[in-house]
């Protein structure tokens, strides 16, 4: 049995010395006594760190067992080259630099008996730029869609972003829109947010939407009921909320105070040869047919001027009347127009209109009538067109 100056170096005495003098002192004593203790494992106080590293980051490797003798540490490539990471060979203290690309590195410990052990840790880059977005429209009673963003990092290699986490912040979670108040369903503080895969792409989408009962195109459509529309639908009528994207810092798990990217969330009605509701986020958009309260525009009478019909025959004889067809653009296109003559009594000039088809049967008196196109509901949006009825030419003079 090995002898210490105070007697045999028993296992019980080694344990006592470890508690009082520490593993390093005991290891040194064992080495002086000629006993080598192999390293069997390596532990790390943090297995994931982000770059740029947090201020005051303490990353420490420790040999297992603690009394392994003559241990030296080094950092080696696993999935990524070692470019800006160093380790103190004796203490196992690791320094991570801002220029280290993301990926897995290996901490190797070697004892003086030739035994080795290792452990891996991941360096995770923080995203710095948005490179692309893909969007798919949502169904149901909403406008909008699922938006999935792809980001790049400082090294230019998107695989370095694997397992990075990001989350959103907004300046406010409510907005005043052209159609009324809007409340945003945003991620709560402390929520997981989104993680990124090895291509820098969000593993889950960001759902950007609005209830389809809120947007109303009627105030922005020029018509007889709305001669002074609000906004320009060719440029978009709606509102924008700014999403501040923050990266998570590791190992603390805190979000960076400064966002790495601001993403505009645009929700607006647009006229694209038809009214659509557009939701934009990042580098993509969804555009869905408008399905809100109906509006009507471009009411047209064909022809706009027509001769009065001949007088109605007495009795049950058939009255052959001149006809005009009124049409209008319905928004949405699925809306059902209803046609009516604005004038009443004698001012109708004996005219009638088919409420469903818009065919106007002209009376026998000259003058002007107005045909209205609407949904038929009281107080609804409408457009109108006038029909000029001229007197028939006088009969030819008798020879």
Buried (B, 14 or more C-beta within 10 A) or exposed (E): EBEBEEEEBEEEBBEEBBEEEEBBEBBBBBBEEEBBBBBBEBBBEBBBBBBBBBEEBEBBBBBBBBBBBBBBBBBEEBBBEBEBBBBEBEEBBBBBEEEBBBBBBBBBBBBBBEBBBBBBBBBBBBBBEBBBBBBEBBEEEBBBBBBBBBBBBBBEBBBBBBBBBBBBBBEEEEBEBBBEEBEBEBBEEEEEBBBBBBEBBBEEBBEBBBEBEBBBBBBBBBBBBBEEBEBEBEEBBBBEBEBBBBBBBBBBEEBBEEBBBEBEBBBBBBBEEEBBBBBBBBBBBBBBEBBBBBBBBBBBBEEEEBBBBEEEEEEEEEEEBBBBBBBBBBBBEEBEBBBBBBBEEEBBBBBEBEEEEBBBBBBBBBBEBBBBBBBBEEEBBBBBBEBBBEEEEEEEEEE
